[in-house]
Amino acid sequence: MGRIKVAVAGASGKMGQASVSAIRSDTDLQLVGAVARRWAGRDLGEVMAGQPWGINCRADVQECLDADRPDVLVDFTHPEVGAQHALWALAKGARPVVGTTGLKKEDLAAIEEACEKSGLGAAVIANFSLGASLLARFAMEAARYFPEIEIIEMHHQDKVDAPSGTALHLAQELAARIHTVNRPASIERLPGVRGGAVNGIRIHSLRLPGVMARHTVVLGGPGQTIEITHDSTDRNAFMPGLIIAIKKVVALNRVVYDLAELLDDGP
Ligand SMILES: NC(=O)c1ccc[n+]([C@@H]2O[C@H](COP(=O)([O-])OP(=O)(O)OC[C@H]3O[C@@H](n4cnc5c(N)ncnc54)[C@H](OP(=O)(O)O)[C@@H]3O)[C@@H](O)[C@H]2O)c1
């Protein structure tokens, strides 16, 4: 099989630009398309590196899917459009790798249905960093002994969704572990608090300048507490996981939500 052809939606954004560079540096991948409304009609290389790469920035995802024919569409855009982009990709035979967070339950259900119908796979992963995957693994182990748990997440002030997708995913997994009765996960909004709760696990969301992304799981027991923290200080933290997801999604025929599922058999 030749190189996997990849397009990036949200290429002008912070994660989009980091993804473009990471994809271009991987010899198994070929960047074939980019969606960036603010750079529409311009060559992506001219904008990002001052020299042409032969990639014409598109104003919308459908135009990119038709013209550039990617095998995989990476999406780092906005919660209001991320799911629609994935559905358009699946309709055109491209596999979506969705990094955009804040997608609604019904969005995820629609992506699952589209995957089932098309026989194609998708990766919808709230956090591509290996460290966040390990945080979840360690917290799951600690939760066997300390079932009283709260989560604190801190992000930069421009993050549009709260709680973070990572915190929600963590809370759902931890709740499933500590509740003997597996209640369906739902987010409860707590009055006066930015954050929420999932099946009784509270999430505190802080939005501050100077922070990129930090998640802390605090577990309490009589006379002791455990805190497990993961910090992302640079967007490069997300790139190895993203590259693994792009390579693995082409062989999937279902939706994967957890990077750990893609790591188990090695990168
Ligand atoms: N999964 C992970 O590991 C991970 C890690 C970090 C961040 N994230 C998530 O990734 C997403 C992007 O984050 P970011 O920091 O890169 O944001 P950002 O810098 O604001 O970039 C988002 C880009 O999306 C495009 N966009 C915004 N609204 C759009 C719309 N309605 N339709 C089409 N394109 C639109 C914009 O480009 P144009 O205006 O040029 O089109 C913008 O440059 C967020 O949901 C964030 O939570 C995920």
The ligand as an ORCA input file, in Angstrom:
! r2SCAN-3c Opt
* xyz 0 1
  N      -7.766     15.607     20.782
  C      -6.724     16.279     21.298
  O      -5.701     15.697     21.703
  C      -6.799     17.787     21.372
  C      -5.732     18.548     21.856
  C      -5.838     19.943     21.868
  C      -7.008     20.541     21.382
  N      -8.044     19.768     20.956
  C      -9.288     20.324     20.384
  O      -9.042     20.687     19.027
  C      -9.948     21.716     18.638
  C      -9.157     22.868     17.986
  O      -8.311     23.438     18.949
  P      -7.275     24.594     18.573
  O      -6.613     24.984     19.839
  O      -6.452     24.189     17.413
  O      -8.300     25.748     18.120
  P      -8.033     26.976     17.140
  O      -6.618     27.419     17.198
  O      -9.137     27.955     17.408
  O      -8.253     26.350     15.673
  C      -9.496     25.906     15.206
  C      -9.545     26.146     13.696
  O     -10.778     25.624     13.226
  C     -11.318     26.453     12.210
  N     -12.747     26.636     12.502
  C     -13.304     27.254     13.588
  N     -14.642     27.248     13.489
  C     -14.930     26.605     12.325
  C     -16.138     26.303     11.648
  N     -17.325     26.675     12.156
  N     -16.065     25.648     10.477
  C     -14.860     25.294      9.934
  N     -13.676     25.564     10.525
  C     -13.721     26.221     11.695
  C     -10.588     27.796     12.249
  O      -9.926     28.036     11.006
  P     -10.512     28.985      9.851
  O     -11.260     30.079     10.512
  O      -9.301     29.441      9.078
  O     -11.367     28.070      9.038
  C      -9.517     27.630     13.340
  O      -8.233     27.980     12.879
  C     -10.697     22.111     19.928
  O     -11.935     21.429     19.943
  C      -9.796     21.605     21.037
  O     -10.490     21.311     22.232
  C      -7.944     18.412     20.932
*
